[in-house]
Amino acid sequence: MKFGQLIGLVVVSGAIAVAVSTLLSPKFDEDAPNAASARIEANSVDPVQNTSASVGRRSATLTQKGDGHYWARALVNNKSSVEFLVDTGASVVALTYKDAQRMGLRPDTLDYVWRVQTAGGETLGASVVIKSIKINQIHIRDVEAMVLRTDMQKSLLGMSFLNELYSYEFRGDRLILKQ
C-alpha cells in the first residue's frame, strides 16, 4: 500500500468514525436542558405527590388558600420574611411600603415617577431591584420590582419573578414552581 493510499484510508476511517459517533449520539436542542439535567429530571419525584426535595430542579409547591389565591412566604434579601400574593396579572413584583421598609429599601427616599395601574386604580411607583427572593428551594436573584405609593395590603409576586422560573404550573389546587 502506498503512502497516499494509507493517508486516504485514515481520512476515510476518521470520517466514518465521526459520522457513526454523530448518528449514535443523542441530539440536543439549544433550548432543552443539558443531558445530565434531562437524566436527572426523568428520575425526579413529582412535587405534587411529594413536596420534599425534587432531584434535578429546585421546586416549590403552593396550595390554594380559602380565598382562592396562592400565597407564598418568601425570604427576601436573605433577611426579611414577606408574604406575597401570586399575581400573574402583575407585570412586576409590587411591594407595599411596609414590606419595602422591612427589606431595607428605604421607601421614603425613592423616586415615585412611574404611573402604575392597579386593581384599585392608578398610583405611583418607584422602580427597585430586589437582590434575592427565596421560596422553599426556589432562589431568584436581581428581581425587578416596584414600591407602590398606595394602601395595598399585601405585596404581589408578579411576572418579573415568575418569568425567571423554568416553569410554573397550576394543577388542581396547587401551583408548582420550578427553577
matplotlib code that plots the C-alpha trace (Angstrom):
import matplotlib.pyplot as plt

x = [0.0, 1.3, 1.7, -1.1, -3.5, -2.7, -3.5, -6.7, -7.7, -7.0, -9.0, -12.0, -11.9, -11.9, -14.9, -16.8, -16.0, -17.3, -20.4, -21.2, -20.5, -22.8, -25.6, -25.4, -25.1, -28.3, -29.4, -29.7, -31.9, -30.3, -33.5, -33.6, -32.0, -28.5, -28.1, -27.3, -30.3, -32.5, -31.4, -31.9, -35.3, -36.5, -35.9, -37.5, -40.2, -43.5, -43.7, -47.4, -47.1, -44.0, -43.1, -39.7, -36.6, -37.1, -34.0, -32.8, -34.8, -35.5, -39.2, -41.8, -45.5, -48.0, -51.6, -54.6, -56.0, -59.6, -59.8, -59.0, -55.5, -52.0, -49.8, -46.0, -43.9, -40.5, -37.2, -36.2, -32.6, -31.7, -33.2, -36.9, -39.8, -42.6, -45.9, -46.7, -49.9, -49.0, -50.4, -49.8, -51.6, -48.9, -46.0, -43.5, -43.2, -45.2, -44.1, -46.1, -44.4, -44.1, -42.6, -40.1, -39.1, -38.6, -36.4, -34.2, -35.1, -35.8, -39.0, -39.1, -36.1, -37.3, -38.3, -42.0, -42.2, -43.9, -47.7, -49.0, -52.4, -53.6, -56.9, -57.6, -56.9, -53.8, -50.9, -47.3, -44.4, -40.7, -38.5, -36.2, -34.2, -34.6, -31.3, -32.9, -36.2, -36.2, -39.3, -38.5, -35.9, -36.5, -33.9, -34.1, -31.7, -31.9, -35.7, -37.2, -39.9, -41.9, -42.6, -46.2, -47.5, -50.8, -52.5, -52.1, -52.4, -50.0, -47.1, -47.6, -45.4, -45.6, -44.2, -40.7, -40.3, -42.3, -40.6, -37.3, -38.5, -38.1, -41.8, -44.9, -48.0, -51.4, -52.5, -55.8, -55.4, -51.7, -49.2, -45.9, -42.9, -39.7, -36.3]
y = [0.0, 3.4, 6.2, 8.3, 5.3, 4.9, 8.6, 8.3, 5.2, 7.1, 10.1, 7.9, 5.9, 9.1, 10.5, 7.2, 7.3, 10.9, 10.0, 7.0, 8.9, 11.7, 9.2, 7.4, 10.5, 12.0, 15.2, 18.3, 21.3, 24.5, 25.3, 21.9, 21.1, 19.6, 15.8, 15.5, 17.6, 15.6, 12.3, 13.7, 15.1, 11.8, 10.4, 13.3, 13.0, 14.6, 17.6, 17.3, 13.9, 14.6, 18.2, 17.2, 18.0, 17.2, 15.8, 17.9, 21.1, 23.2, 23.5, 24.9, 23.9, 26.4, 25.4, 27.5, 29.1, 29.5, 33.0, 31.3, 32.8, 31.4, 32.8, 32.5, 33.1, 34.3, 35.1, 38.5, 39.6, 36.8, 38.6, 39.6, 37.3, 38.6, 37.1, 37.6, 37.1, 35.4, 37.6, 36.6, 39.8, 42.0, 42.8, 43.2, 42.3, 45.0, 45.9, 47.6, 50.5, 48.5, 45.4, 47.7, 49.2, 45.7, 44.8, 47.8, 49.6, 53.0, 53.7, 57.3, 58.1, 56.6, 58.5, 57.7, 58.6, 55.6, 55.7, 52.3, 50.9, 48.5, 46.8, 49.6, 52.4, 54.4, 55.1, 56.0, 53.5, 53.6, 51.1, 49.0, 45.7, 43.1, 41.3, 37.9, 36.2, 32.7, 30.4, 27.0, 25.7, 28.4, 31.2, 34.1, 37.0, 40.6, 40.8, 44.0, 45.4, 48.5, 50.0, 51.4, 54.5, 53.1, 51.4, 48.0, 45.3, 42.7, 42.6, 40.9, 38.3, 39.3, 38.3, 39.8, 36.8, 34.2, 34.8, 33.8, 30.3, 27.3, 26.7, 27.2, 25.1, 25.2, 21.7, 21.4, 23.5, 23.6, 26.0, 24.3, 26.5, 25.0, 26.6]
z = [0.0, -1.0, 1.5, -0.3, -0.1, 3.6, 4.3, 2.3, 4.3, 7.6, 6.5, 5.3, 8.6, 10.6, 8.7, 9.2, 12.9, 13.2, 11.2, 13.3, 16.5, 15.4, 14.5, 17.8, 20.0, 21.4, 19.7, 21.9, 21.3, 22.4, 24.4, 26.0, 29.3, 29.2, 29.1, 32.8, 33.7, 31.4, 33.0, 36.5, 35.6, 34.4, 37.9, 39.7, 42.2, 41.3, 43.6, 43.9, 45.4, 47.4, 48.3, 49.6, 47.6, 43.9, 42.3, 39.3, 39.5, 42.5, 43.2, 45.5, 45.7, 46.8, 47.8, 47.0, 50.1, 51.0, 49.4, 46.0, 45.8, 46.0, 48.8, 49.1, 52.2, 50.9, 52.3, 50.7, 50.6, 52.9, 55.9, 55.7, 55.6, 53.2, 52.4, 48.6, 46.8, 43.5, 40.7, 37.1, 36.1, 37.7, 35.3, 38.1, 41.8, 43.6, 47.2, 49.9, 51.6, 54.9, 53.2, 51.4, 54.8, 56.3, 53.3, 54.0, 50.7, 52.4, 50.5, 51.9, 49.7, 46.5, 43.4, 42.7, 39.0, 37.4, 36.8, 37.7, 37.0, 39.8, 40.5, 43.0, 40.5, 39.4, 41.7, 41.6, 41.8, 42.4, 40.5, 42.6, 42.2, 44.9, 45.4, 46.1, 46.7, 48.0, 48.3, 49.6, 47.1, 44.5, 44.7, 42.1, 42.2, 40.9, 40.6, 39.1, 41.4, 42.2, 45.6, 45.3, 46.9, 47.8, 50.8, 49.2, 51.9, 50.6, 48.2, 44.8, 43.3, 39.7, 36.4, 36.9, 39.3, 37.6, 34.2, 35.8, 36.5, 34.3, 34.6, 36.7, 36.5, 38.0, 38.9, 40.8, 43.9, 43.6, 42.0, 41.2, 40.7, 39.1, 38.7]

ax = plt.figure().add_subplot(projection="3d")
ax.plot(x, y, z, "-o")
ax.set_aspect("equal")
plt.show()
